[in-house]
Amino acid sequence: MIPVIDNTEDSTTSSRLDHIIGLLKTADDAATLLYIEPLHAAELAILLESLPPELRQHLWKVLPAAVEGETLSYLGDEVRGSIIDAMARSEVVAATESMAVADLADVMDELPEDVSEAVLQSLDEDRRHRLETTLTFAEGSAGRLMSSDIISVRKDVTLSVVLRYLRRIKPLPRHTNALMVINEQGVYIGKLSIASIVTEPPDALVAEVMDESSSVIQCDATEHDVAVLFERRDLVSLAVINELGELMGRITIDDAVDIMLAEADKALLASAGLNEDEDLFAPVVLSARRRAIWLGINLITVFMAAWVIGRFEEALDKIVALAVLLPVVASMGGIAGSQTLTLTIRGLALGQVSSANLKWLANKEFMVGLLNGLGWSLVVALVTYAWFQDSGIALIISAAMILNLVAAAFSGVLIPVILTRMGIDPALSGAVVLTTVTDIVGFLSFLGLATLFLL
């Protein structure tokens, strides 16, 4: 947990940022250093990410060398890369000395080859071996996330022996709530909680009090699998094993919370076609180029919908009310579809949707769409009749509303499932595809029915 620092009369992030910007603009480095010294590395990272490039580099130069490594580990990839690019090789090497192996592995991916080689050469043999082992695992896997800083014991020793052993280890690894129990071959066989060591008889064997049913996860499991396991089983720590069952490391609750927050952030930004690591203060041209891609994709889908409208130009010329009411049908379908889409994406992320229950879910959403369609189509029909005094248009828009809400419900289920099976993140592109479907179905059904029955 990030400690609460009250080094000003108002310690909120926004007021702290205002104060830092004021100090940096006056170039009072001594006052700036005095102000930031009590701050946690995570809070320093937030400040750095909240500053324009020039002020960011200035604050980084003021930062004490002792906290540079930990601060780098909290930064997003893009901001961290911009800071590392401006550092000398010797400065990068010095900053990495205090970093945890898992954090160092993330940084190594972004370093130039000569700098990463210098960092490797600066490590002692044990840290280098652990880092090289971590780097063999895919990014985003449990193996890359795990810490190899663990304490393991054998099951045939007494608790008094374990306690004496622990007293010789200072300090214990962070978040050590249990020791890992292994056999002679290093195969994981259970977990021994610190509470058991303290409360059970000293002459009891580890085998008698350890938990053999504790959760484990494979090295190649995804970070998402890790987060789900922590959430469902209320874990504090989790053993990581390889395909032979050998203990490789552990993952703790702080890492799981980071994954959960990152996934929520990613889903929010992906829905707008943005990257979760994008620098808020990135150069204008770079930001514009990134966003232009999805603007272009959206433009294509808009032209598709416009083409459908163009097929019914004659109907729109003769009945002006159709043009006025077009947004109603499309908007209602879009909202209904986005509700289903969001729930389905969440269900896929939590592992609640599979081929076995997909049909039931699609049927359920069909009935929801139909029920909402019937109810709201009646409301829209009454409003339309009161507005235009035309029962034909009222009936047409009512029927189109039902068709579009049913189509939206089906699309909200099927689109994310299909995209997932294609290896495409539904949070990134699902909304664009859904909007295209609901717009086209809405326009086609409304204008098509109007052409058939009113002209």
C-alpha positions in Angstrom: 0.0 0.0 0.0 1.3 3.5 -0.9 1.9 5.4 2.3 -0.1 8.6 2.9 2.3 11.6 2.9 1.1 14.9 4.4 4.1 17.1 3.6 1.9 20.1 2.7 -1.2 21.7 4.0 -3.1 19.9 1.2 -1.5 16.6 0.1 -3.9 15.7 -2.7 -2.3 14.7 -6.0 -3.5 17.9 -7.9 -2.3 20.3 -5.2 1.0 18.5 -5.0 1.4 18.7 -8.7 0.6 22.5 -8.6 3.2 22.9 -6.0 5.9 20.9 -7.9 5.3 22.8 -11.1 5.6 26.1 -9.2 9.0 25.0 -7.7 10.3 23.7 -11.0 9.4 26.9 -12.8 11.4 28.9 -10.2 14.3 26.5 -10.7 14.6 26.2 -6.9 16.1 22.7 -6.9 16.9 22.8 -3.1 13.3 23.5 -2.3 12.1 20.9 -4.8 14.3 18.2 -3.3 13.1 19.1 0.2 9.5 18.8 -1.0 9.8 15.4 -2.8 12.1 13.6 -0.2 9.2 12.2 1.9 7.3 11.0 -1.2 7.0 7.3 -2.1 8.4 6.2 -5.4 4.9 5.5 -6.8 3.9 9.1 -6.0 7.1 10.4 -7.7 6.2 8.4 -10.7 2.7 9.9 -10.8 4.2 13.4 -10.7 6.7 12.6 -13.5 3.9 11.3 -15.7 1.9 14.4 -15.0 4.5 16.9 -16.2 5.3 18.2 -19.7 8.6 16.8 -21.1 10.9 19.7 -20.1 9.7 19.9 -16.5 9.7 16.1 -16.3 13.4 15.9 -17.2 14.1 18.7 -14.7 12.4 16.9 -11.9 14.2 13.7 -12.8 17.6 15.5 -12.4 16.5 16.6 -8.9 15.5 13.1 -7.8 17.9 11.4 -5.4 19.8 8.6 -7.1 18.7 6.2 -4.4 15.1 6.3 -5.5 15.6 6.4 -9.3 15.4 2.6 -9.8 12.2 2.1 -7.8 10.6 5.2 -9.4 11.4 3.8 -12.9 9.6 0.6 -12.0 6.4 2.5 -11.4 6.4 4.5 -14.6 4.5 3.6 -17.8 6.5 2.2 -20.6 6.5 5.3 -22.8 7.4 7.8 -20.0 10.1 5.4 -18.7 11.5 5.1 -22.1 11.7 8.9 -22.6 13.6 9.3 -19.3 16.0 6.4 -20.0 16.8 7.8 -23.4 18.0 11.0 -21.8 20.2 9.2 -19.2 23.8 8.3 -19.6 24.7 4.6 -19.7 26.4 4.8 -16.3 23.3 6.4 -14.8 21.0 3.7 -16.1 23.3 1.0 -14.7 23.4 2.8 -11.3 19.6 3.1 -11.3 19.0 -0.6 -12.0 21.1 -1.7 -9.0 18.2 -1.3 -6.5 15.5 -2.7 -8.8 13.7 -6.0 -8.1 14.5 -8.6 -10.7 10.9 -8.7 -12.1 11.0 -4.9 -12.5 14.5 -5.0 -14.0 13.3 -7.6 -16.6 10.6 -5.1 -17.8 13.2 -2.3 -18.1 15.7 -4.6 -19.9 13.2 -5.0 -22.8 13.4 -1.2 -23.5 17.1 -0.7 -23.2 19.5 -0.4 -26.2 21.7 -3.6 -26.5 24.9 -2.0 -25.3 23.1 -0.6 -22.2 21.4 -3.8 -21.3 24.7 -5.6 -21.7 26.3 -3.1 -19.3 23.5 -3.7 -16.8 24.0 -7.5 -17.0 27.7 -7.1 -16.4 27.1 -5.0 -13.3 25.0 -7.6 -11.6 26.4 -10.2 -9.2 26.2 -13.8 -10.3 23.0 -14.7 -8.4 21.0 -11.6 -9.6 22.2 -12.1 -13.2 21.1 -15.8 -13.1 17.7 -14.9 -11.7 17.3 -12.1 -14.3 18.3 -14.3 -17.2 15.8 -16.9 -16.0 13.0 -14.4 -15.7 13.8 -13.1 -19.2 13.2 -16.6 -20.7 9.5 -16.2 -19.9 7.1 -14.4 -22.2 6.2 -10.9 -21.4 2.8 -10.8 -19.6 3.3 -14.4 -18.1 3.4 -15.5 -14.5 7.0 -16.4 -15.0 7.9 -12.8 -15.9 5.8 -11.4 -13.1 7.0 -13.7 -10.3 9.7 -12.9 -7.7 12.4 -15.5 -7.2 13.1 -14.0 -3.7 11.5 -16.8 -1.7 12.1 -18.9 1.4 11.6 -22.6 1.0 11.9 -25.5 3.6 11.7 -29.3 3.7 8.7 -31.1 5.2 10.8 -33.3 7.5 12.1 -30.6 9.8 10.5 -29.2 12.9 9.0 -25.8 13.4 11.7 -24.9 15.9 14.3 -25.5 13.3 12.4 -23.3 10.8 12.0 -20.5 13.3 15.8 -20.5 14.0 16.4 -20.4 10.3 14.1 -17.4 9.8 15.8 -15.5 12.6 19.0 -15.7 10.6 17.4 -14.1 7.5 17.2 -10.4 7.8 15.1 -8.9 6.4 12.5 -11.4 5.2 11.3 -10.9 1.6 8.4 -8.5 1.4 4.9 -9.9 1.9 6.2 -13.1 3.3 3.0 -14.6 4.7 4.1 -18.2 4.2 7.1 -20.4 3.4 7.2 -22.7 0.4 7.6 -26.4 1.1 9.6 -28.5 -1.4 11.1 -32.0 -1.6 14.7 -33.0 -2.3 14.2 -32.4 -6.1 12.8 -28.9 -5.6 9.3 -29.9 -6.4 6.6 -27.8 -4.7 4.5 -29.8 -2.2 2.8 -27.2 -0.1 2.8 -24.0 1.9 3.7 -23.3 5.5 2.1 -20.2 6.9 3.9 -17.9 9.3 0.9 -18.2 11.6 1.4 -21.9 11.9 5.1 -21.5 12.7 4.2 -19.2 15.6 1.1 -21.0 17.0 1.8 -24.7 16.5 4.0 -26.8 18.9 7.8 -26.2 18.2 8.5 -29.9 17.9 5.8 -30.4 15.2 7.1 -31.3 11.8 6.4 -29.1 8.8 4.6 -32.0 7.1 2.1 -32.1 9.9 1.0 -28.4 9.7 1.6 -27.3 6.1 -1.2 -26.7 3.7 -0.9 -29.2 0.8 -4.0 -27.8 -1.0 -2.6 -24.3 -1.5 -3.0 -22.8 -4.9 -0.2 -22.9 -7.6 0.1 -21.6 -11.1 2.3 -22.5 -14.1 5.0 -20.2 -15.3 3.4 -19.8 -18.7 0.0 -18.8 -17.3 -1.0 -15.2 -18.3 -1.1 -12.3 -15.9 -4.9 -12.3 -16.3 -5.0 -15.9 -15.0 -3.0 -14.7 -12.0 -5.3 -11.8 -11.2 -8.4 -14.1 -11.5 -6.9 -16.6 -9.1 -6.0 -14.0 -6.5 -9.5 -12.5 -6.8 -11.4 -15.8 -6.6 -9.4 -17.4 -3.8 -8.5 -14.3 -1.7 -4.8 -15.1 -1.9 -1.9 -13.2 -0.4 0.8 -15.1 -2.2 0.9 -17.7 -4.9 3.6 -20.3 -5.8 4.8 -20.4 -9.4 5.9 -23.8 -10.7 7.2 -25.1 -14.0 6.0 -28.1 -16.1 7.9 -30.5 -13.8 6.2 -29.1 -10.7 9.5 -27.4 -9.5 9.1 -24.3 -7.5 10.3 -21.3 -9.6 9.1 -18.3 -7.5 6.1 -16.6 -6.0 3.6 -13.8 -6.8 2.2 -11.6 -4.1 -1.0 -9.6 -3.7 0.6 -6.3 -4.6 1.5 -7.6 -8.0 -2.1 -8.9 -8.5 -3.5 -5.5 -7.6 -1.2 -3.9 -10.1 -2.5 -6.3 -12.8 -6.2 -5.6 -12.0 -5.7 -1.9 -12.1 -3.7 -2.2 -15.4 -6.4 -4.3 -17.0 -9.1 -1.9 -15.9 -7.1 1.0 -17.3 -6.4 -0.9 -20.5 -10.1 -1.7 -21.1 -11.1 1.9 -20.6 -8.5 3.3 -23.0 -8.9 0.5 -25.5 -12.6 1.3 -25.9 -11.4 4.6 -27.3 -8.6 3.0 -29.4 -5.8 4.2 -27.1 -2.8 2.5 -25.5 -2.7 2.3 -21.7 1.0 3.2 -21.7 0.6 6.3 -23.9 2.2 9.4 -22.4 -0.4 12.1 -21.7 2.2 14.7 -22.6 3.6 12.9 -25.7 4.6 15.0 -28.7 1.7 16.4 -30.7 2.6 14.6 -34.0 3.1 11.2 -32.3 -0.3 11.5 -30.5 -2.1 12.6 -33.6 -0.6 9.7 -35.7 -1.8 7.2 -33.1 -5.3 8.5 -32.9 -5.6 9.0 -36.6 -5.6 5.2 -37.1 -8.9 4.7 -35.3 -10.4 7.9 -36.6 -9.8 6.5 -40.1 -11.4 3.1 -39.2 -14.4 5.0 -37.8 -14.6 7.1 -40.9 -14.8 3.9 -43.0 -17.7 2.6 -40.9 -19.5 5.9 -41.1 -19.3 5.9 -44.9 -20.8 2.4 -44.9 -23.7 3.7 -42.9 -24.0 6.7 -45.1 -24.0 4.5 -48.2 -27.0 2.6 -46.7 -28.9 5.9 -46.2 -28.0 7.0 -49.8 -29.8 3.9 -51.2 -33.1 5.5 -49.9 -32.6 9.0 -51.1 -36.0 9.0 -52.8 -37.8 8.1 -49.6 -36.0 10.8 -47.7 -36.8 13.4 -50.3 -40.6 12.6 -50.1 -40.9 12.1 -46.4 -38.8 14.6 -44.4 -39.9 13.0 -41.1 -37.8 9.9 -41.9 -34.6 12.0 -41.9 -35.6 13.6 -38.6 -36.2 10.2 -36.9 -33.2 8.3 -38.3 -30.9 9.1 -35.3 -33.5 7.7 -32.8 -33.4 4.2 -34.3 -29.6 4.1 -34.6 -29.0 5.6 -31.2 -31.3 3.2 -29.3 -29.6 0.2 -31.0 -26.2 1.5 -30.2 -26.9 1.9 -26.5 -28.6 -1.4 -26.2 -25.8 -3.2 -28.0 -23.1 -1.5 -26.0 -24.7 -2.7 -22.8 -24.6 -6.3 -24.0 -21.1 -5.9 -25.4 -19.7 -4.6 -22.1 -21.2 -7.5 -20.2 -20.0 -10.1 -22.7 -16.4 -8.7 -22.7 -16.4 -8.7 -18.9 -17.7 -12.3 -19.0 -15.0 -13.4 -21.4 -12.3 -11.7 -19.3 -13.6 -13.5 -16.2 -13.9 -16.9 -18.0 -17.6 -16.9 -17.6 -18.4 -17.3 -21.3 -17.6 -20.5 -23.3 -19.0 -22.4 -26.2 -21.0 -24.5 -23.8 -23.1 -21.6 -22.5 -22.9 -19.2 -25.5 -26.2 -20.4 -27.0 -28.0 -19.8 -23.7 -26.5 -16.3 -23.4 -27.4 -15.4 -26.9 -31.0 -16.6 -26.4 -31.2 -14.7 -23.1 -30.0 -11.4 -24.8 -32.4 -12.0 -27.7 -35.3 -12.0 -25.2 -33.9 -9.0 -23.4 -33.6 -7.1 -26.7 -37.1 -8.2 -27.8 -38.7 -7.2 -24.5 -37.0 -3.8 -24.5 -37.8 -3.4 -28.2 -41.5 -4.0 -27.6 -41.6 -1.6 -24.7 -39.6 1.3 -26.1 -41.1 0.9 -29.6 -44.5 1.7 -28.1 -43.1 4.8 -26.5 -41.4 5.9 -29.7 -44.5 5.2 -31.8 -46.7 7.4 -29.5 -44.2 10.2 -29.5 -43.8 10.0 -33.3 -47.6 10.0 -33.9 -48.0 13.0 -31.6 -45.2 14.8 -33.4 -46.0 14.1 -37.1 -49.7 12.9 -36.9 -48.8 10.0 -39.2 -49.8 6.5 -38.0 -47.8 4.9 -40.9 -44.5 6.4 -39.8 -45.2 5.6 -36.2 -45.7 1.9 -37.0 -42.6 1.8 -39.2 -40.3 3.3 -36.6 -41.8 1.0 -34.0 -41.0 -2.1 -36.1 -37.5 -0.8 -36.9 -36.9 -0.2 -33.3 -37.7 -3.8 -32.4 -35.6 -5.2 -35.2 -32.6 -3.0 -34.3 -32.7 -3.8 -30.5 -32.8 -7.5 -31.2 -29.9 -7.2 -33.7 -28.0 -5.1 -31.2 -28.4 -7.8 -28.5 -27.2 -10.6 -30.8 -24.3 -8.5 -32.0 -23.3 -7.5 -28.4 -22.8 -11.2 -27.7 -21.4 -12.5 -30.9 -19.0 -9.7 -31.9 -16.7 -10.0 -28.8 -16.8 -13.9 -29.0 -15.8 -13.8 -32.7 -13.1 -11.2 -32.2 -11.6 -13.2 -29.3 -11.5 -16.3 -31.4 -9.7 -14.3 -34.1 -7.1 -13.2 -31.6 -8.4 -9.6 -31.6 -9.0 -7.7 -28.3 -12.8 -7.0 -28.3 -12.2 -4.1 -25.9 -10.2 -2.4 -28.6 -12.4 -2.9 -31.7 -15.7 -4.3 -30.4 -17.4 -0.9 -30.1 -16.5 0.1 -33.6 -17.9 -3.1 -35.1 -21.0 -2.9 -33.0 -21.7 0.7 -33.9 -21.4 -0.2 -37.6 -23.8 -3.1 -37.3 -26.5 -1.2 -35.3 -26.3 1.8 -37.6 -26.6 -0.2 -40.7 -29.4 -2.4 -39.4 -31.2 0.6 -37.9 -31.1 2.6 -41.1 -31.8 -0.4 -43.4 -34.8 -1.6 -41.4 -36.3 1.9 -40.9 -35.8 3.2 -44.4 -36.4 -0.2 -46.0 -39.8 -0.6 -44.3 -40.7 3.0 -45.1 -39.9 2.5 -48.8 -42.0 -0.7 -48.9 -45.1 0.5 -47.2 -45.2 4.3 -47.4 -44.1 5.1 -51.0 
